[in-house]
Amino acid sequence: MLREVELNQCKLDPLTLIGEQWMLVCAGNEKGYNMMTASWGGIGIMWGKPVTTIVLRPQRYTLEFVDREDYYTLSFFDETYRKALGYCGSHSGRDVDKEKETGLTPLFDGDAPYFKEAKLVLICRKLFKQGIDPEGFVDKALDGKNYPDKDYHQCFVGEIVKILKDDDSKSL
């Protein structure tokens, strides 16, 4: 069961959480929401606040919800949900019912959707948005390697306003 905890009660390893275990980025409300799997992003401090950084390509359906809403969530799962995360990363919510196909159970904290099965949820309030400008690449190889279609990500920075943690996740 998820319960609210203070930031200092969590020892977060973003390299493992995001890069290896992946996360679901979700935004919307009870009338409609969407989620997508992500393995790029960050957790840190910006402007004196605990923040997350996420990036969304323009063609991702979830971008419409993150753009529209004031909040987004990052949900992290144990390894038993790897197949569900893979599904959410390879199918668009425009075309399929991800909730039905994965068996994930949505919950809502105000207008911030997250998932009952998560071991950790970061609820974030949007602070900043900017598109990636290809002129900003110092290492020009990154542009060609990651953006052959020139579909540059929109970058969001969100303040972590609430952390929900599963009581059984002692390592977090």
C-alpha positions, 0 to 999 in steps of 0.5 A, a space after each residue: 500500500 502506498 503512503 506519503 513520505 517525506 523526501 528525506 525518508 527516501 534514498 533515491 538512485 535516479 540512475 537505476 530508477 530511471 535508466 534501468 527500471 524505467 518509469 511511467 510518466 502520467 498526466 490527466 484527470 479522472 475524465 482522461 489521462 495517458 501514460 508512457 514509459 520513459 527511461 530518460 529523465 532526472 531527479 535533483 535540485 533546481 531553483 532550490 526545489 527538489 525536481 524531476 526532469 522529463 522529456 517527451 517527443 512531440 508525437 507522444 500522446 502523453 505530451 498533450 496531457 502534460 502540456 494541459 495539466 499543472 501536474 504529472 506523476 512518475 510511477 516506479 514499479 518492481 520488476 514484475 511489471 516490466 512487461 506492462 512497462 514495455 507495453 506502455 512504451 511501445 503502444 499509443 494510448 490513442 490506439 489502445 486502452 493501456 489500463 485494460 491491456 496491462 491490468 494497471 489500476 489508476 488512482 488519483 491525487 487531485 488531478 494527478 493520476 498514478 498507479 496502485 501497483 507502483 512501489 514509488 510515485 513522485 507527484 510533480 508540479 510543472 515549473 518549466 517547459 522548453 523544447 530542445 534546441 538542436 543549436 544547443 548541442 555541444 556534442 553534435 553527434 547526439 543530434 544525429 544519433 537521437 534525432 534522425 527525424 528532427 522530432 526534438 523532445 519537449 523538456 519539463 522540470 517539475 517540483 516534487 510536491 509529494 512522494 508516495 512509497 510502498 511500505 514494502 519498498 525498504 530500499 527506497 
